[in-house]
Amino acid sequence: MSRVFSVCVYCGSRNGEDPAYAAAATALGTAIATHGWRLVYGAGDVGLMGRVARAAQSGGAQTFGVIPEHLLDREVGKSDLTSFVVTETMHERKKVMFMNADVVVLLPGGAGSLDEVFEVLTWRQLGLHKKQVYIVNTNGYWSKLIDLMNHVVTEGFAADSLLDYMTDVPDIDTLMRALRAARSSDSVCHE
């Protein structure tokens, strides 16, 4: 039996100010379940993390959560997941999440979400993987990040290929079309 397609989601441990962020998290969790895929995420039960996980669980999706011991209380570790892994460090958390996913999706979030996505992009620049990063730019939340990444390339601090590692999508429907297309063309990396 083949391994289930797994989507690693980086997102905030808060809901943010725009209700569209919470709606996107819920829609993503629901869509992952509808497609029979597995959610891989930071194992919190707060903010957007909790929303995406509860929606995935409600739809019957497998859920794989990874949380460092020092965040169990702060992020309200969601231990009722299909798989619940507790790590010693944040770095271990990021590695375990990434190694158990086929693609990475970035929803709105803060410094932690940026840390996660930049590490994955750096690993790709170094040739350590070929997994694609999908940036869900809900109501333009990540527009300044996308502008910054273009600026980094324009100013000569990264090759043009850096921009190819990221796919900017405006909403969950567009994301799901992109993921289905990538899977059917077999361009999704299963490392």
Secondary structure, DSSP 8 states (H G I E B T S, - for coil): -----EEEEE--SS--SSHHHHHHHHHHHHHHHHTT-EEEE--B-SHHHHHHHHHHHHTT-EEEEEEEGGGTTTTTB-TTSSEEEEESSHHHHHHHHHHT-SEEEE-S--HHHHHHHHHHHHHHHTTS----EEEE-GGGTTHHHHHHHHHHHHTTSS-THHHHTEEEESSHHHHHHHHHHHHHTT-S---
